[in-house]
């Protein structure tokens, strides 16, 4: 009777525990989560900075269709807040793509 040779990739060993099992680790580490929270904070702060009275709200808080509020074109709303939101999204992408060294 012929001796059965054991194939390295045999179906007999399918599902059997192997000697070189790797420790299953989560992809994101603590630095990734910290960066994600920082990015989320930047995005939220950017949206909060965009808030404020709309174009037809008078300084005392009443709606008047004949009043034009120039504050909607302030530096904070037009430049600072959107740049902060974009920077927050960039930080989020970096936090997701950053490789965990642990």
Backbone bond lengths (Angstrom), bond angles and torsions (degrees), N, CA, C in turn:
res aa  C-N    CA-C-N  psi(-1)  N-CA   C-N-CA  omega(-1)  CA-C   N-CA-C  phi
1 X - - - 1.434 - - 1.532 108.91 -
2 X 1.321 116.76 138.17 1.459 121.92 -176.54 1.525 109.89 -76.92
3 X 1.294 113.76 142.61 1.461 119.13 179.27 1.530 108.92 -76.47
4 X 1.323 115.95 133.97 1.469 121.23 -179.34 1.527 108.65 -78.55
5 X 1.316 115.44 124.59 1.471 119.35 177.49 1.514 108.84 -86.37
6 X 1.277 115.39 142.60 1.471 121.10 -178.95 1.527 109.08 -93.96
7 X 1.308 115.58 115.42 1.464 121.46 179.55 1.520 109.01 -83.30
8 X 1.296 115.82 140.63 1.469 121.00 -179.98 1.526 111.67 -62.44
9 X 1.314 116.90 -31.61 1.454 121.63 -177.92 1.530 111.08 -110.63
10 X 1.274 116.73 38.54 1.460 121.83 -177.17 1.519 111.15 -72.07
11 X 1.334 115.48 148.83 1.463 120.56 177.67 1.516 111.09 -71.17
12 X 1.341 116.95 -17.25 1.465 120.05 179.10 1.525 111.58 -65.30
13 X 1.311 116.48 -30.55 1.463 121.01 -177.54 1.512 113.38 -92.94
14 X 1.315 117.33 3.06 1.463 120.00 -177.71 1.523 109.84 -64.44
15 X 1.290 117.02 124.09 1.463 121.97 179.26 1.507 113.56 87.54
16 X 1.299 117.76 -7.56 1.460 120.05 179.12 1.522 109.16 -78.47
17 X 1.318 116.77 146.27 1.477 118.19 179.44 1.519 110.04 -66.51
18 X 1.292 115.82 138.45 1.462 120.93 -179.69 1.519 109.89 -103.77
19 X 1.304 115.00 167.49 1.463 120.65 -178.25 1.521 112.32 -76.90
20 X 1.310 117.54 -28.70 1.463 120.82 -174.29 1.528 111.58 -104.45
21 X 1.320 116.14 49.60 1.465 119.64 178.21 1.515 109.02 -72.50
22 X 1.314 115.12 134.19 1.460 120.30 178.60 1.514 109.50 -92.20
23 X 1.310 114.50 147.82 1.453 119.77 176.90 1.523 108.34 -71.23
24 X 1.315 116.94 124.35 1.459 121.10 179.72 1.527 108.20 -77.80
25 X 1.329 115.48 118.92 1.463 120.11 179.24 1.520 108.91 -119.34
26 X 1.311 114.88 155.65 1.462 120.63 177.51 1.518 108.15 -76.91
27 X 1.318 116.64 142.82 1.467 120.48 -174.71 1.525 112.09 -64.74
28 X 1.330 117.50 -40.75 1.460 120.60 -176.68 1.523 110.76 -89.42
29 X 1.327 114.54 135.34 1.452 120.36 175.88 1.519 110.55 -101.15
30 X 1.308 115.79 -173.59 1.464 119.88 -177.92 1.535 111.73 -66.25
31 X 1.342 117.13 -34.03 1.470 119.37 178.53 1.518 111.01 -66.05
32 X 1.341 116.47 -36.83 1.457 120.16 177.97 1.532 110.42 -61.64
33 X 1.326 115.98 -44.96 1.458 119.57 -179.18 1.529 111.63 -66.93
34 X 1.320 116.88 -37.48 1.468 119.64 177.37 1.531 110.67 -63.47
35 X 1.329 115.99 -43.83 1.464 119.60 178.31 1.524 111.20 -64.73
36 X 1.328 117.27 -37.38 1.465 120.22 177.79 1.526 110.85 -64.00
37 X 1.322 116.95 -41.20 1.470 119.96 178.51 1.527 110.95 -67.01
38 X 1.320 117.22 -38.66 1.466 120.29 177.20 1.523 109.88 -63.36
39 X 1.326 117.50 -44.92 1.462 121.36 178.37 1.521 111.66 -62.63
40 X 1.327 117.00 -42.24 1.461 120.36 177.96 1.523 111.02 -63.79
41 X 1.328 116.82 -39.65 1.467 120.52 176.99 1.522 111.94 -63.56
42 X 1.333 116.25 -39.48 1.469 119.59 178.19 1.525 111.24 -65.29
43 X 1.325 117.04 -40.82 1.463 120.71 179.14 1.528 110.18 -64.50
44 X 1.325 116.64 -46.93 1.469 119.74 179.60 1.524 111.92 -62.83
45 X 1.336 117.10 -41.93 1.467 120.30 178.53 1.526 110.94 -63.04
46 X 1.337 117.03 -38.36 1.462 120.35 177.11 1.517 112.07 -61.99
47 X 1.342 116.86 -42.98 1.458 118.93 178.90 1.528 111.92 -69.32
48 X 1.316 117.51 -34.12 1.470 120.15 176.86 1.528 110.13 -66.24
49 X 1.346 116.89 -38.37 1.460 119.81 178.96 1.526 112.30 -67.70
50 X 1.326 117.36 -22.62 1.468 120.06 177.04 1.524 112.37 -78.45
51 X 1.318 117.48 -16.00 1.462 120.68 -178.76 1.519 111.18 -69.24
52 X 1.296 115.60 159.84 1.447 121.25 176.10 1.506 111.05 151.83
53 X 1.305 114.87 -175.86 1.461 120.64 -179.37 1.522 109.92 -65.92
54 X 1.320 116.22 144.83 1.457 118.97 179.87 1.525 111.33 -82.66
55 X 1.302 117.25 -172.91 1.462 122.32 -171.48 1.522 113.21 -67.67
56 X 1.320 119.20 -27.72 1.464 121.66 -175.07 1.519 113.21 -108.76
57 X 1.315 118.55 21.59 1.454 121.45 178.21 1.527 108.97 -100.38
58 X 1.315 115.80 126.92 1.462 121.17 179.82 1.522 109.63 -74.33
59 X 1.344 118.21 164.40 1.469 120.16 179.78 1.520 114.04 -58.36
60 X 1.337 118.27 -25.67 1.470 119.00 178.37 1.533 112.01 -87.71
61 X 1.352 118.43 5.82 1.456 121.86 172.98 1.515 115.99 93.03
62 X 1.315 118.72 7.36 1.466 121.32 -178.84 1.521 110.45 -98.34
63 X 1.323 115.55 148.28 1.463 121.00 178.34 1.521 109.77 -81.48
64 X 1.315 116.60 126.56 1.458 122.27 177.81 1.529 108.24 -138.78
65 X 1.338 118.45 112.84 1.466 119.86 -178.45 1.519 113.50 -65.45
66 X 1.327 119.00 -15.23 1.464 122.02 179.79 1.529 112.72 -92.24
67 X 1.320 117.86 -3.38 1.469 122.26 -178.22 1.527 109.23 -102.25
68 X 1.313 117.72 138.49 1.467 122.59 176.86 1.513 109.39 -118.81
69 X 1.319 116.37 119.62 1.458 122.42 -178.21 1.533 109.13 -94.43
70 X 1.324 116.53 114.96 1.464 121.35 -178.84 1.530 112.49 -76.16
71 X 1.330 118.19 -9.29 1.469 120.70 -178.46 1.525 113.03 -67.40
72 X 1.317 118.16 -14.43 1.469 118.23 178.37 1.521 111.30 -70.16
73 X 1.331 117.40 -15.40 1.455 121.28 178.08 1.523 111.98 -105.12
74 X 1.317 117.83 26.85 1.460 120.57 -178.82 1.535 110.69 -73.56
75 X 1.318 115.59 160.05 1.460 122.13 178.66 1.520 111.01 -57.35
76 X 1.319 116.16 -39.37 1.458 121.64 -177.91 1.521 111.60 -61.47
77 X 1.318 118.04 -43.44 1.466 122.15 -176.12 1.520 113.79 -82.44
78 X 1.305 117.61 -34.28 1.460 120.86 -173.50 1.527 112.56 -90.05
79 X 1.327 117.66 -34.95 1.462 119.48 -174.58 1.518 113.64 -116.25
80 X 1.309 118.13 -50.63 1.459 121.12 -173.75 1.527 112.71 -66.43
81 X 1.323 117.78 -51.51 1.465 121.26 -175.89 1.531 112.46 -64.39
82 X 1.324 120.64 -47.54 1.474 118.34 178.04 1.526 113.65 -63.34
83 X 1.330 117.21 -36.57 1.461 119.47 177.44 1.521 111.25 -66.15
84 X 1.323 117.37 -35.39 1.456 121.54 177.13 1.533 110.71 -67.04
85 X 1.311 117.20 -39.21 1.466 120.89 177.38 1.528 110.17 -65.29
86 X 1.322 117.27 -45.20 1.463 120.49 179.47 1.525 110.66 -63.71
87 X 1.328 117.35 -42.05 1.467 120.82 177.36 1.529 110.81 -62.55
88 X 1.326 116.93 -37.28 1.460 120.04 176.94 1.516 112.13 -63.19
89 X 1.330 117.16 -40.53 1.466 119.90 177.17 1.531 111.38 -67.54
90 X 1.322 117.44 -35.58 1.467 120.14 176.60 1.522 109.92 -64.49
91 X 1.315 117.60 -42.40 1.466 121.25 177.49 1.531 109.80 -62.85
92 X 1.332 118.24 -38.62 1.473 121.13 178.11 1.523 110.51 -62.21
93 X 1.320 117.77 -45.29 1.468 120.97 179.90 1.526 109.96 -63.58
94 X 1.322 117.27 -42.50 1.461 120.63 177.90 1.515 110.84 -62.51
95 X 1.333 117.42 -41.61 1.475 120.71 -179.26 1.525 110.76 -65.19
96 X 1.317 118.37 -34.78 1.448 120.46 179.41 1.529 111.49 -73.90
97 X 1.319 117.09 -39.32 1.463 120.91 -176.43 1.529 113.90 -83.62
98 X 1.331 117.83 -14.47 1.465 120.94 -178.53 1.523 109.74 -66.24
99 X 1.329 115.78 128.60 1.452 121.24 -178.37 1.528 110.27 -79.57
100 X 1.316 115.21 138.43 1.454 121.96 179.38 1.543 108.22 -80.97
101 X 1.308 117.65 124.47 1.473 121.85 -177.73 1.524 112.91 -87.24
102 X 1.308 118.32 -9.03 1.475 121.19 -176.31 1.496 112.55 -67.54
